Amino acid sequence: MPFRELNSKMVEAQVIPGQKMFSQRGAMLAYRGEVSFTPSLTGGQGGVMGMIGRRVANEQTPLMSVEGSGTVMFGHGGHHIQVINLTGETLYVEADRLLAFDGTLQQGTMFMGSQGGVMGMVRGQVTGQGLFTTTLKGHGSVAVMAHGGVIELPITPNRPIHVDPQAYVAHHGDVRNKLSTALGWRDMVGRGSGEAFQLELSGQGAVYVQASEEKL
């Protein structure tokens, strides 16, 4: 169920009978046809245990299921939208970044500490991204939100990428993340903000970076 980009802040999805999709509640802008929208308690949250974990951490993002026959236009808060097409890999993305995604994708919740060990937990606390992240795996499309547009940067072996944690949006592939000190790099370029960390991503895959340090 691919998304068609209407402009940088709106996408349109074709809703097909028998195929469900999920979107963030309040993201529907307009629709044509016979389409129903139903609040989803567990969709995209990794089932009941994932939902409980997010509630404990105050990180749950309300979703709704979209079914029927027609077309739906999505957008939210005037944020820029990036469509990511998955071909079997796993996408790691913060739940509040999700605008809409195919219901065919396998949904899960990953504890940050399980990728990057203790530093993964530190990253969640320091960056404000939380201790859990949402995973989407399989074949399908995902529309994510960002400030100021998004660029996809490839990650290749022996060539890790360092990203400002506040500019990180999502990543996919066989990628490891590690939080490291920035060694005053912000102050050197005149943009010191008290954030002394970089997110280092290594392995094979890609990372999506927004053109802003603003959170959603």
Buried (B, 14 or more C-beta within 10 A) or exposed (E): BEBEEBEBBBBBBBBEEEBBBBBBBEBBBEBEEEBEBEEBEEBBBBEEEBBBBBEEBEBBBEBBBBBBBBBBBBBBEEBBBBBBEBEEBBBBBBBBBBBBBBBBBEBBBBBBBEBBEEBBBBBBEBBEBBBBBBBBBBEBBBBBBBBEBBEBBEBEEEEBBEBBBBBBBBBBBEBBBBBEEBEEBBEEEEEEEEBBBBBBBBBEBBBBBBEBBEEB
